[in-house]
Amino acid sequence: MKPKRIIISGGGTGGHIYPAIAIASAIQEIVPRCEFLFVGAEGKMEMEKVPKAGFKIVGLPIVGINRQHMMKNVLFPFKLIKSLTKALAILKEFEPDMAVGVGGYASGPMLLAAWIKGIPYVIQEQNSFAGITNKFLASKAQRIFVAYPNMEKFFPKEKIQYLGNPVRKDLIDQAGKKEKAMVHFGLQPNKPCILIIGGSQGARTINLAIQAGLETLSNSQVQIIWQTGIPFEKEAQASAQSQTDLHAYVSAFIYEMDLAYAAADLVISRAGALSVSEICLVGKASILVPLPSAAEDHQTQNAQSLVSEGAAILVKDVEAKNSLVHEAITCLQNKELLAQIEKQSKSMAKPSAAHDIATNILALLTLHEK
């Protein structure tokens, strides 16, 4: 019997890429002979991250819709047609048994091509507010794997499976990592630590709020692990070094996220779906600062799903510079509140999401054999 072939499409941000890699890795653990081809958007970060994870990827010339400057979308229809044509050619050459769409630029034309060719496909929606592409493609999907309850307002109820977001496997086991983490980041074991993450690209509002509050953090004996994104890295490092009593690890990107979470007593983050899922998985208290320009304001919806359960604190982007650091220090000083948020956060985790999604995809493949 020839190995099963699966195409996984999507990307643009870490929030789409890492779940895609997690799904492929989980399928590979169950059925090592499965063959994968990732399809991303040319020039986007998946073209680098996916090969690093050991998978082959090809790119489509697709771009996203520019919601701020609609005149810049003149070439979008042409790039969509070109991407769809290339997607059809990829399907003809690779001959997949199943396609998986995880959202992002490339997911739309690839799943549309799969539908045209009669290839079964599934969708994995990370957010609590579904994107336009996934809503459009939902009716022909075999299954729609979601990370939040009450998603029937976007998708056909009979197709939905509430399984959570797939996350990196190394995050699941946090036991015994705290001491190693503090050494790795050069921090003091007896002082509280805040992990600041703005997503794979950094977050300017969060960066500026932390920069403005560095002296306050230093005076409060609070340490930080600060992921800045590439554009802000040098400025952030210079600002942190100017505070001689501040213990800080500052970097454009943190690869050892399992250790970063292990070191943290509190997380400050955007409210991207993957970040929210990771925070719940590791059971950390968090302050979420949703990106207001995110499509359909889905980050606010993601954050509210935790806040409504007492599993996070929300600070609006427009209020971050004045209140974010103060809110963080207040939270760290209230041990009872911190413990309660941690407990609620952990209760919302779905640690077996990648395995559960992989099992369902393989079951669908078996069904289509018959």
N, C-alpha and C positions, 0 to 999 in steps of 0.2 A: 504493500500500500504506500502510495507516495505521501510525503509529508503535507500537512495542511499549510496553506499559505494565507497570511493575514496582512492586510494593508491597514496601517494606522495613520490617520490624517489629522492635522491641526498644528497649532503652535502660535508663535508670536510673542508669548511671555512664558515665564517659568510655570505660571498657573495652569497652562495647557500642556506644556512639554513634560513635566515631571509625572503627572498622572498617566500620560501616554506610555512613558518608559516603565512605570510601575506595573501597568496592565500587561505589557509585553513580557516583562520579567516574570510576573506571576504565572502567565500562561506557559512560559518556557520551563518553569519549575515543575509544572504538572505534566507537560508534553514537550520534552526537550527537542524533538524533531520538527517542531513547528518552524516555518520560515516567515520572516517579517520583512516588510518594506514600509518605512515611514515616508510620508509625503508632507512637506512643509512649504513655507513661503520663502522664496529666494531672498537672501540677505538678512533673514531673521535669525534669532539666536538658536533655534532648533537645528540649523544647519551645522552648528558647532557642537551643541550639547548632545544630540542623539548619537553621532559617531563616537563621542567619548564614552557613551554608555554601551557601546559595542553593537549598534544596529546601523544598517544601511539606510540612507535617506536621499530622496530626490526632491528638487524644489519646483514650485509653480510660480509664475510671474504675478500672482495675485497680490493685491494690496487691500487695506481696509478702507472703509468709507470715512472720509474726513468730515466729522459732524460740526466742527468749528468753522471750516471754510468750504462751503459746498461747491464753490467754483473750481476747487482743486480736484473734484471728482469727475472731470470731463473724460479722462482716460479710463475710468473704472470699467465701463461696459466692455471696452476692447480688451482690457487685461483679463476680465472675467471669461470672455469667449476664448481667448488664447489659453487660459488656464484649464478651462473645460476640455478643450481640444487635446491638450497635453495629458490631462487626467485620463481621457479615454484611451490614449495611446499607451499610457502606463498600465492600465487594466488589461489591455490586449497582450502586452508583453509579459506581465507578471502572472496573470491568470489567478487572481486570489479567490479563495473560497468564502471569504468574509471581509467586510470593511468595517473599521471602527473609527468614528469621528469624535474627537475630544474638544471641538470648538477651536476658534481661531481662524485666521484668513484661509488657510488651505482646506479646511474641513468642508466648506460649502461646495466648491466645484468637484471635489473628490467624491463626496457622497452623492451628489447629483449625477455624476458619471456612473457611479455604481448602480443607481436606480435605473438609469437609461439602459444599462447592460444587463439588468436583472440579477445583479449580485446582491445578496442579502447584506444589510448593514445594521449596526447598532450605534447608539449615541450615548456618550457620557457627558452629562451636564453638571459642571462643578458648582455653579452658582445657585442662589435661592431665587434669582430672577433670570429666567431663561433668555438667551440671546435670540436675535431675529433669525439667524441661520438655522439653529436647532429647532426653533418653532416651525419654520417652513418645511424642514425635512422630516419632522416627527411622524407624520401620517404614514409614511412608507417604511419606517424603521421597524425592525423585528422586536427590539427592546430599547427602552430608554432608562439608563442607570442614573439615578439622581442622588444628591448628597443632602437634600433637605426634604422635610415632609411638605405636604400640601402643594405638590407640583402639578396636580391635575388641572389647575387653572391655566397651565401652559401646554400640557401634553395629554394625549388620550390616556385615560386612567388605566385601561387594561394593558397598556404597554409599559407602565412605570414599574421600576424596581428600586426601592429605597435602600441603597447599599452603602452610601457614604463616598467620600473622595479617596482614591488611591494615593498613598503617600510613600515616601522613601522608607525602605525597610529598616534602615539603621536608626530611625527615630523611635521605633516601637519599644525597644528595650532601653530605658533610661537608668536602670538600677546600677548603682555604684560608679556612675560617670562624673559626679559632681567634683570630686577631688582632682581627677585627671583634667577636667575642663578648666578649673581655676589655674592650674599649672600651665596648661596649654595657652591660655589667653593672658598669662602674666598678672593675675588678679589676686587679691587678698581673700583668704578663705572665710574670714570673720566679718566681712562687710557685705551689705546687700548689693545685688547686681541687677541692672536693667539691660535687657537685650532690645536693641532698636533696629528694626528691619523695615525697609520701605518697599519690599518686593524686589524682583531681579534687576530693576532699573534704578533703584533708589527712590526717594520721595522728597521733593524739594521742601514742601511745607514742614514735614517732620524734621528734616535736616536743619532747617532754619530755627525751628522751635528748640531743638536740642542745643544748637550752637548758642542761642540767646540765653539758655538756662544752664550752661556749663558751670558757671561760678556757684550757682545755687546747688547744683548736684554735688560739687566738690565740698561745699560748706556742710552739706547734709551727710557727708561720708558715704555717698552712693557711688558705686562703680558702674561703668558702662561697657557693653560690647556694641559697637556702632557700625552697622553695614550702611554705607553711604551711597553706593552706586558710583560709577567711574567719574562723572562730572564734578562731584563734590568732595572727592576723597582728599585731595591735597589741602583744600581749605579747612576741612574738618580736622585733619591731622594737626595742622598748625594751630587751630583754635584749642584743641585738646591739650597740646603741649604747652600752651601758654598758661594753663592751670596747673601749677607745679604740684599741688596736693591731690590732683585727680588721677585715679587709676582708670585707665581707658584703653581699650583695644579698638582701633579704628581701621577699617578696611573697606575697599570698594565692594568686595563680595566675600561672603563667608562660605567656604566649602564644607567645613566641619559643623554642619547645623545641629547634629546630634549633641555635640559638646556645647554649642552655644545655648541650646535650650536647657541642657543640664546645669549650666552655670547660672541661669537666670532665675531671679525671684519674681520678676515681672517682665512682660513683653509689651513693647510699643510697636504697633504695626499698622500698615494699611489693612483693608479688609477684603483682600483678594481671597477667592475661594480656597486656594491651596494653603495660604497662610493660616486662615481660620481653622481649617481641618487639622493642620499640623499642631497648632496651639492646643486644640482640644485633645488631640492624641497624646501629647506630652503632659496634659493636665496642668497648664500654666494659667495664672491670672494674666489678663491682658487689657491694655487700653487700645482700642481700635480707632483709627482716624481714616474714615472712608474717603477714597478719591472721588471728589464730586463730579468730575468729568467722565467717569467710567460709564460705559454704555448703559442706558436705562437706569442710571444710578444704582447698579446692582450691588456695589460695595456697601452702600448704606443698608440695603436689604439683607446682605450677608451679616453685617454687624448686628442689626436689630434682632436677627434670629438667635443670637447669643445673649444680647442684652435683655431680651424679654424673659430669658430663663435665669437671669442673674449670673451668667457665665462670662461676662465681659463688661467693661465700661466703654462708653462711646464719647469721643471728643470730636466735635465738628471741625472740618478742615479750616474754616474761617476763624475758629476760636483757638486753634492749636498754639500759635505763637505766644499768646497771653496765658493760657491755662494748662497746657500739656504737662510741663515739668512739675508744676504745683500739684496737679492731680496725681501724678506718678508718685511723688514723695508722700503725699497724704495717704495713698493706698498702701505703700510700703510700711508706713508707720502704724497702720491699722491691721494688726496680725489676724484678728478675727475675720475681718472683711476679706483679706487676702486668702485665707484658708477656705472661706465659703465660695469665693469665685473659682478657686482651683478645683474644688469638689464638683461644682456645677459644670465647669469646663470639661473635666474628665468624663462626666456622665454623658456628654454629647458626642464622645468619640466613637468611631467605628474602625477599630484597628484591623479588621480582616477584609476591608473594602476591596483591596486589589485582588486577593484570593477569591472572594465571592464573585466579583465581576468576571474574572478569568474562568471560573467554573461555569458560569452562566453562558459565556461566549462559546466554550467548548461543548456545552450541552446543545446549543443551537446548531453548531457545526455538525454534530452527530445526527440531529433531527433532519438536517438538510441532505444528509447522505441517503436517507431512506426513500 
